[in-house]
Structure formats: C-alpha cells, structure tokens
C-alpha cells in the first residue's frame, strides 16, 4: 500500500466513523424525544461526543498530512490541542456509557508507515482506560443479551464488542502497522451495528 493511499484510507475511515457516530447520536436523541428514556439520552450524548472527537481527529490528520506533503512546519499547538481534545472526548464518551450501564444495566438492550502512525498519538494509557471502560460495557451488553435474547440486544453487544476489539488493535498499532487498518475497520463495523439497532428502534 502506497503512503498516499494509506493516508487517504486513514482520513476516509475517520470521517466515515465520525458521520456514523454523529448519526447514532442523532437517532438516539430522536428516540429520547419520543420515549423520554434517559438511556437513549446518555447514548446520544456519548456518541455525539465520540463523533466530535473523531471529526477533530480527522481535521488534524488532514492538516498534518497536507503540511507534511508541502514540506511546511507543523504547528505543535494545533497538533497537541487536537490530540488532547480527541483523548478527553473519547474518555468522556465511554465513561458516560459505562455510567449508563452501571445505572441502567438491567435494560441495556436497546516500516515506512510507523512514523506516520506515531503522529496519531494513540496514548497507551488513554487506550488502556478506554479498553477497561469498553470491557465493562461489553460485559453488560452480553449479560443483557443473555437475558433478552433479542436481535437489538445482539446488535448492541456486537457493536460494542467490535469497538472494544478496535481499541485493542489501536493499542497494538506501534507494534504492527496492519493493526491500525484492522482497528479502523472494526470500529466502523461496531458503529454500523449500533446504528442499525437505533434505526430499528426508531421505526417502531
């Protein structure tokens, strides 16, 4: 895979994931307005935060890649601010989701590339925190599916399982470049499963 193709894949996947996360936030918010179910409100806030964090990540990536190809100096302030905003928003989003499942667990159904990858600044500590939070959420959704045996419960469980696996592979990015591609793909699939669940709920 050429460098330009890889960077294009990176930006494309980040923006697609951002759009899907924001769409999940929108439909969850729409569901909350119809049902006044706070679980959907927390889901809406979480994925809206996640969508914004991915959008910021994508914009910073474009800025960095354009600066790199033009030979211009990268602003350290923009670089650091982008990574800090992304990290804080992701931790906040998944912490809110974990809190939601603590409170509502009983109804929870509903190489040449290496330097470039290191720029993405997948902080191991942040990733470990996200993985711990996602482990808890995934376990709760699996318990919920075990109780309900419904398709929506299965979609929620599968979605969070894929997102958990994605962050595990993001953590391994510095070891093996292919993990980065796999992580993006798994995250996108996880978002799609959750979006399908919300579309099913909103059609009722």
Secondary structure, 3 states (H helix, E strand, C coil): CCHHHHHHHHHHHHHHHHHHHHHHHHHHHHHHHHHCCHHHHHHHHHHHHHHHHHHHHHHHHHHHHHHHHHCCCCCHHHHHHHHHHHHHHHHHHHHHHHHHHHHHHHHCCCCCCHHHHHHCCCCHHHHHHHHHHHHHHHHHHHHHHHHHCCHHHHHHHHHHHHHHHHHHHHHCCCCCCHHHHHHHHHHHHHHHHHHHHHHHHHHC
